Amino acid sequence: MKVNCRLAALLACGIAFSAWGQQSAPPHSAGGAQSLAATMQIVQIELSEIGKLHFVVHVFDKEEGNGASPYIAEIGRVVADPASCTIRYHWWRSMHGEVVNDEDVSLSLHDVLGLSMLTNEQHEKQVFEKEKTSPDEKQTSFTKWDPPLFMVVMRTAGDNEEGFLLADEKKAARLAKDLKHAVELCGGKNVPF
């Protein structure tokens, strides 16, 4: 079905999503006074306390029809290394019960040019605005995420994006704050985009 292929492409549009389960909060947030080592340890704790995230993406497409795709996403084996300013983790995701991502990811905080926290719908709108070819082009499809999800997205050179997917807005805001601090300490930029 075209909608499922389009949805898979939408979800894989250069973002390595990470899931955030329903865990307890880390002991404290990095804030502005923490060292790089302490900040990276907090980020590692926040990302390591992840469980499987189950969600459904509904696509409403005026041209190709409507559809829904169930997903399961999980992040694991997180290592936040202050010496190299790198976050390494394993990313796994399935759609309709079939594995679509199963890979190790490495993210250098030196390379971050901007960092934002937003909903998946807001992110999709940004991607559409960036990719549309003419001012007359109208968005003919929309997605709804069930449950609503939040993203902490980091932009790198070439408009590439890496990010983490979270179910809880407060946890997403805390992770964004801690990652911004780590990015600053590593010499990257945290300008919202």
Secondary structure, DSSP 8 states (H G I E B T S, - for coil): -HHHHHHHHHHTSS-------S----S---TTT--HHHHHHHHHHHHHS---EEEEEEEEETTTEEEEEEEEEEEEEEEEETTTTEEEEEEEEEETTEEEEEEEEEEEGGG--EEEEEEHHHHHHHHHHHH-SSTT----EEEEEES--EEEEEEEGGGEEEEEEES-HHHHHHHHHHHHHHHHHTT------
